[in-house]
Amino acid sequence: MTSADLLLHPVRLRIVQAFLGDRALTTAQLAAELGDVPPASLYRHVGMLTRAGVLQVAAERRVRAAVERTYVLRLHAAQIQPDEVATMTPEQHLTAFMAYAAGMLADVERYLTTGAPDPLRDGARYAISAMWLTDAEYADFVRDLAAVFQPRLANGPGRRRRRRTVYQVVVPAPEAAGPRTTAAKKAPASGSRPGRKE
């Protein structure tokens, strides 16, 4: 099984997402967060991720007649490797993104239907922007983002800290698209306003 097949299954992806932020969870805690996943299915997928080295047993303790295991995420193993990404077809990327988006929607739904959510108070936000960047400028942008993210990714759970999941999506325009330099030089048509698309 490829890492893409392993990680992009809708349930396994949600399990991986639950561990992000340096969390250690038991299967019981995981089941409480993924309440819509049948326990037998959850245990099966946790087992698959553990055998693949994506999850690692961090602790064990006996609870009555059973052994309760606490798992942590091995972050490097929880990523599709670049050589595999390079061989994926557009259809496989679309399938992968649909699984990613489904996980994001599940997180949003859980936030908005649990307790008393207040997006303004809680700092929840969603926005969209577009930038014109050369490949070199985009590489600089990615490096700048990494410089902002990396120190904070090292934060562990602590007093007054709240786990905040940040989803990152960058969608390039199709190669045929580009700035309409010719049209930009023309005077606006009669009755139209500068800057308005007709």
C-alpha positions, -999 to 999 in steps of 0.1 A, spaced: 0 0 0 14 34 -9 16 62 16 -11 81 -3 -35 51 -2 -27 47 35 -31 83 46 -58 96 23 -85 71 34 -112 94 50 -111 77 84 -73 73 86 -69 110 75 -91 121 104 -72 99 128 -39 115 117 -54 150 120 -66 143 155 -30 137 166 -16 169 151 -2 194 176 20 168 194 -10 151 210 -9 118 228 -43 100 227 -57 67 238 -81 49 215 -109 58 240 -100 95 237 -98 92 199 -132 74 198 -147 103 218 -134 128 192 -145 107 162 -178 97 176 -193 89 142 -167 62 134 -178 27 146 -153 15 173 -144 -17 153 -136 4 123 -116 29 144 -95 1 160 -88 -14 126 -76 18 111 -55 26 142 -39 -8 139 -31 -2 102 -15 32 110 5 17 138 18 -12 117 28 13 90 48 33 115 26 64 113 13 60 149 36 48 177 27 34 211 40 59 237 26 42 268 6 12 280 -13 5 311 -36 -23 322 -73 -13 327 -92 -42 341 -86 -71 318 -74 -50 288 -43 -30 279 -49 6 272 -24 21 248 -15 58 243 -4 67 208 16 96 193 20 106 157 53 101 138 50 133 118 75 124 90 57 91 84 24 109 82 33 127 50 31 116 14 67 115 2 78 139 -26 88 110 -50 53 96 -46 36 130 -51 56 133 -83 40 102 -98 4 109 -88 -20 116 -117 -44 146 -117 -72 122 -108 -53 110 -78 -46 145 -67 -83 154 -69 -92 123 -49 -66 133 -23 -78 168 -21 -114 156 -16 -103 135 14 -84 166 27 -114 188 23 -137 162 39 -114 162 70 -115 200 72 -153 200 69 -155 174 97 -133 196 120 -154 227 112 -187 209 118 -174 195 151 -163 230 163 -196 246 153 -218 219 168 -200 214 201 -203 237 232 -209 274 225 -187 283 196 -179 320 190 -157 324 159 -148 360 168 -138 351 203 -122 319 194 -102 333 165 -117 310 139 -115 324 104 -116 315 68 -105 338 40 -93 337 4 -67 358 -14 -50 358 -48 -14 370 -55 6 374 -87 40 358 -80 69 345 -100 82 311 -91 111 328 -72 87 351 -54 65 321 -45 95 302 -31 103 332 -9 66 333 2 68 296 12 100 302 31 85 332 49 55 311 59 78 283 72 96 309 93 64 319 109 50 284 114 81 264 126 87 280 160 50 277 169 47 241 157 72 233 185 47 245 211 33 218 233 0 217 252 1 242 281 -18 264 303 -42 288 284 -30 272 251 -57 260 227 -52 237 198 -58 255 166 -57 237 133 -44 256 103 -53 242 68 -31 254 40 -43 253 3 -25 269 -26 -42 266 -60 -22 279 -90 -42 293 -119 -41 271 -150 -10 279 -171 -31 294 -199 -44 321 -175 -25 353 -171 -28 390 -167 -48 406 -196 -21 431 -205 -36 441 -238 -70 448 -224 -56 467 -195 -42 493 -219 -75 500 -236 -97 529 -224 -129 518 -206 -159 513 -228 -187 539 -227 -208 536 -196 -183 514 -177 -162 523 -147 -124 518 -146 -115 486 -128 -149 470 -134 -151 438 -153 -178 438 -179 
